[in-house]
Every structure is written in C-alpha cells, then in structure tokens.
Amino acid sequence: MTAVTRSGTNTIKGTLFEFNRDSRFDSKTFFDDPNSDIPPLKRNQFGGYLGGPIARDRTFFFGSYEGLRQDRGLTTIATVPSRATRARTDISAVTKPYLLLYPEPNGRETGPTTALYSVQVTSPTREDYAVGKVDHTISGKQSVSVRYWWDKAQVDQDTAIPFWTTDTRTKSQSFVGEHKWLLASNALNVAKVAWNRAFEATDNIEKIAFDPKLFFVPGTRFANISVSGINSIGPDTNTPTFVDLKSLQIIDNFTWSRASHNVKTGVSFTHYMNDQDSSFDFGGAYSFTSLENFLQNRPGTYEGQGNGSSTDRRWRQSLIGIYAQDDWSTTRNLTLNMGVRYEFITTPHELGGREASMPDLQAASTVPGGPIFKNPSLKNVAPRGGFAWDITGDGKNALHGGAGLFFEPILSNIYRAYGNRTPPYYNLINPASPTFPNPPTSGSSSLLRLDLVDYNIKNPYRVQYNLTYQRELPGRTIVTTGFVGSRGYDQIRNVEYNQSIPIVQADGSYFFPSATRRNQNFGSMRLRTTDGLSWYKGLIVGASRRFNAGLATQVSYTLGKSEDLGSQAVGSADFDNSFQPAYAFDPMSNKGLSDFDIRHNFVVNATWELPFAKSLTGPARAIADGWQVSSIVTVRSGIPFSPVLGFDRARAAPRSGGAGQRPDLVAGCSLNPVLGGADLYFDPNCFSLPALGTLGNVPRNTIIGPGFGSWDMAFFKNIAIGARRRIQLRAEGFNITNHVNLGLPALPASTVFNSAGRVSTAGQITNIVGTARQWQFGVKVDF
C-alpha cells in the first residue's frame, strides 16, 4: 500500500477546521423508543494542517493534526427469557441463578418463552492523529523526504445485554524515509525505508459485579453462556487480547525509459515482528441448544482454557518480492503493459519455540516445534499484462484491458490465532459430555479442542481480468462501460475437520449414523485449510462530468455477482452472516453467494456552484455569492444470509450447535421467502426440519437481506478574505430523508429450529445499518 502525504511549498499555507454533530438536530432510528428521548450524540472533529518553507526552494515542512471526540448513543435490543419463563417452578436449581442474570424484558413477547429487552447505551470514541513531513532538495537530481505519522484511538462498545463493555485501544506509528535520484534524463531510482508499528488491545470491562461463585473456572471471570433462541450472556470469548505488529520495510524501485519502452523494476523486503497474546474462552464458554435445555441443565458443549495454557507468542516472518514491468508504446495509439512479480514468504517462527503442528490429522497428538506449515510460496511467479488503445487516435475513444495472476501472502493474520492455540503450549478443554457449571480444567481429564493450520496449506491466488471502454462526449463528459471478473483458487476456508463420517446414499446425499468424531483423541478440530474457490463477475456503467459552468456530476452503476465456497478468511465469523460449512469434506455443498455479495450498487453525486450572485452587486452579492451544494445518493441491494439450525440435527459433530446446518425447503415455497419489515422479514414456515441424520437441502445464502438507500447533502458558503484567506461554512446532512435501512436477522433470528422446535424469533430484525438523519455543522479557515 502506498500513502501520499502533502508537502510544503515556498508559501506558508494552512487550514483550521472543526465539525460538530449533536442529537438535538437528529432524528430517531426505527428502533428507538418513541416515548423516550433520542439517544444522545456528541461528536466533535477538529484539527488543521500547516506547510511552508524551512529553506526557500530547498527544504519544506508539512504537518497536520486531527482529533475526534464522540459519545454516540444507540438503542440495543436483545431477546431474553420472558417473565413467564422466569417464573417457572421446574427450573433447575443449578441454572436458575444464571437465568436470573438476564434482564427482565421491557418489550413485547416474541413467543411463549421469550421477549425483548431494549436499553439506550452510549459508546465513546476518542482518536488523535498527527502527521509530520520534511522534504529536502539535495541537488537538481537528488531529493530526500522523511515522514512520521501517529494515531491513537479508544472505542468502547456495549454488548447486546449491556453488562460488559468491549474496550478497544489502538496505537499506530510509521516512519518513512525516501531518496529520489535522477541518474540520467531517462533513469530514476527511488529508495524507501519504513518502520511501522500497529498496536491493538481489546478487553471486556464488567459494568456490574458478579458473584465469584458463578464463575465456571475459579479465579478467572464470569464467562459466556450461549443459548439457542435468545441472546448469549457474557463477555466476548476472544478477550482479553493484544497484537503488537512491527515491520521493517526496504523498497527500491528503478525506472528506465528508452525509445518506446518504459521499464520499471523493483525489490522489496519486509520483516514482520508480531508480538501478541490472543486469549480465547478465558473463563470458559457453555452452549445450550435450546432455552428448555438451559432451564433443565442439559448443556450441549463446553470450551475453556486448561491450566497452564498460554497464548503469548512472538512470531517472526519476512516477505520478499521482486517485479519487472514494461510499458511499451507499440504505436502512437497503442500501449502494451507486460510484467511479472515473484513474491514469497519465509516460514513463520516463534521466538520462544512455542509452536506445534499436526501433519497427520488422525494422530493422537501434535508435533512440538516448527514449522507450523510447509511453505507453499516458493514458486509464486505471477505474470500480468494489459493494454491501452486510443481507438480513433484523437483521445476520445479508449479501450483498456488487462489480466493477471495475484498471490495472497500467508501472513500472521492467517495463522496467528490458530497457531497460538496448539497443544502442548495451549490446551482448550472440550469434553464430550460436559457438566454445568463445573467443567474439567486440565487436558488430562478431558478431550482437547484444536485450532490448526493445515500443515500442507496451499497459497491462495486469484486470476483477475477487466475490459473497459471510455468515450468523451461534449460538455467535458466521459462515459464508461466495462466488465471485471476474477476467479479465486486455493482460497482459505475455516472448517470443522473432526466431524463424523457419513454414509453416501444412492441419491448422493449424506446420512450420519452417529455423532462419533473421526479422530476420537480430540474434540472439535477447527482447521484453516485452502480448498476454497471463488467467482466474481461485474458489469460497470458510469458517466462523469468534470467541473464545467459551475457543475460537476458523476454516476455509476455496478451489476455484480460474487460466489464462493465460504467467505470466512481470517476469523470464524468475518461477517455477521457467516457460518462454518455444515460438512467440511464436500466443499461444493457450501457453494453459494458470497457473504458480502451485493447484486446492484448505484451511486450518483453532484457539486453545483450556485449562480444566483452573478447579476447582483453590493451587499446582496456578498450574501449570495460563494454558495455550493453537493449531494450523494447511494442505493444498493441487500447482502444474502442463510436460515440455520441451532443444534446438530445431522449428527455431523460440528464444533457447537448446528454450525452451518440448514433446514429443508417446504414444497411450493421460494428459497428467498422475503416478507419484508422488521418483525418478520422472511417466512420461517417455508422451512422444515431435515430427517434425523441428514443435512437440509436449502443452499447457502439464498435469502437476500434488506437493501440500503441514503441521500446525503452538503451546503457550503465560501467567504473570501483578501487574496489568500477563505472561510468556509458547512452544513452537511446524512440520510436526509431518514430512510430506514434495516440490518440482517442476526442470531438468534436467523435460526429457524433448535432442539426444542421452531424458534419464535426467526426472521426478526433488531438493528439498522448506518444512521438515522443526522446534521453536521462545521467551519474551515484557509490561510
């Protein structure tokens, strides 16, 4: 990634700005209580930048600072046990204290056993960002620059049942030095050295005190309870955690031009130092496959860190790349681009030796010591090519195209969490028949769950291609149409390896006779492997009018379709609508729309300098002059999601719950039975339970979620003060029509059946995307 920072000039120039939002000027969201005050919002964004000379014509400085202070209120809605459920007399004496931790409902009942609980919470955000840069000209052929940027932020966000706040703190720093050397009139060398550091720490802060007697593991914390059909209660199972990623990067690029050729070559070396501690299931995590099972103390699964476990790791790895490219002007109106890149990684190494692998997934134990996987990158040669053709030779008709092979390097974001959770350095307890609330605490007394990187992992890569036609029309207008596409191979999938072994029936479907895991030495074995495929095709149509006669416009429309065998790439739930595949050993059975697929995307924006002052004079002109209106309209279709089961109907032995198992489709129903609205977005009666021991026939991601629409506007008043100073007053409205953009039916609302039967909240939406109408007021001073 290349970042461009402004440079100073021979003139002192700068800007000061401040922008404010306040809930007094805003509207309520769809889910805010109409009888309560609007959730508070206080947002202040401020800062400025300054640039100028240190030594005229030779040395220049540039600096900027930006601060953000925001306290944003929002309404959270959770599904909790109803009052009638809380009053039952047959609740297990063991689970009743945990049941009563759920807040009493204050909203409507969603079924015979559940109801809604809503509350206003406030999420504070604090951020400071600064950049400094110095440019120096050594001679007419050489120059150097140094740049330093610094960013520090803190974001707090309450859980759906707001007894915990997820506190995330980040700090990033970067130092870049660059030397440019014009070796000859046709040869330029640019060398860079960069030091980067990105730190992130996340923890869950308790907002109420919990009785230590309720802890699953003494001396830890109140942990997590997940119950199918209602919201889970407890902190994020992935906290506390921190990542301290440092990198040293050296890059050298050489450009040489001769005759019709412009040749670029370069080499880059990046050394990554990743110090981290990614806790997981600290204090334990229980799951129940229905509210009834919770009431009767029948837990489904338990996971928790074993005694002596540690996820403190110091990973080291390097990435090396070289490339060459020739832009060849074969004729006056045709240029060919031909290039190749070779990029490979070194095998990651943990400085303390706390790494292990499992080459044989049927083995009884892991193999301590590295490597954690075999390096698949040493043959990563990636050619690419393209062309630019001025069809008519007058610069008004252009055809561009290209294709290339692109490898995705296997860096710490792929292996760090899975590489951190491997015995014997980390033991994750996963008993076959857990007891609540006192689980085993050592690996010697229970099965272990494993998180593994496939030892024979392949290097993911993509083939990308595009073809674009552009035509210049009168009025400084350019129209564009094009086609883009890609095919992904050896894509990363997160799967459950240790599933039971099915019988293949005559029709090709699977029947699981029992939930007996294939490697009985372990419990769940979550595997990060590379047997995925992906497909994308998109048609792009657009037009733009450059600023002319006080008006600039741009419109674009994309018709696209993205499919894959699973969109999870880094985490087990990269998207809110992600689930692990129901059966890992038949990848194509999970083919469907990507979790991020958006079929239609339309955006139009315009900027208009109001002309009313042209015929005025005196004070009237001063008032009417300098006004500018900008507008952006965004309309897009919804992303897809799957109806799922909350228990192991197939006896496929997933990690927990149903883990991606889907229902059968009722005859005569659509795979996309959308009803619309927040109370019942899709018809759950269109789905039925599959036969015991089988997987449902509903494909992945067939229901299309709500679309999105927003109209933003901005009004500017520019006031000139002399020749070099200007004040700009701004009023900006976001979602000015207050259009309701519903989110997805997230868990538990995408679960249509659990072990107790049909889930009463199936199809319900309790959140929005974006914001309700908000107004922002600001001022900028240029000098």
Secondary structure, DSSP 4 states (H G I P E B T S, - for coil): ---------SS-EEEEEEEEEEGGG----TTS-TTSPPPPEEEEEEEEEEEEEEETTTEEEEEEEEEEEEEEEEEEEEEEE-HHHHT-S-S-TTTHHHHTTSPPP-S-B-SSSEEEEEEEEEEEEEEEEEEEEEEEE-SSSEEEEEEEEEEEEEEEEE-SSSSEEEEEEEEEEEEEEEEEEEEETTEEEEEEEEEEEEEEEEEEEESS---GGG-SSTTS---EEEETTS--BSS-TT-SEEEEEEEEEEEEEEEEEETTEEEEEEEEEEEEEEEEEE--STT-EEEESSHHHHHTT---EEEEEPTT---EEEEEEEEEEEEEEEEEEEETTEEEEEEEEEEEEPPPEETT---EE-SSTTSSS-EESS-SS----TT-EEEEEEEEEESSSSSSEEEEEEEEEEE----HHHHHHHHHS-TTT--EE--SS--SS----SGGGS-EEEEEE-TTPPPPEEEEEEEEEEEEETTTEEEEEEEEEEEEEEEEEEEE-SPBPPEEPTTS-EE-S---BSSTT-S-EEEEEEEEEEEEEEEEEEEEEEEETTEEEEEEEEEEEEEES---SSSTTSSTT----S-TT-GGGG-EE-TT--SEEEEEEEEEE--GGGG--HHHHHHHTTEEEEEEEEEEPPPEE--EESS-TT----SSSSTT---EEPTT--SS-B--SSS-SB-GGGEEPPPTTB--SPPBT-EE---EEEEEEEEEEEEEETTTEEEEEEEEEESTT----B----TTTTEEEETTEE-TTTT----BSS-S-EEEEEEEEE-
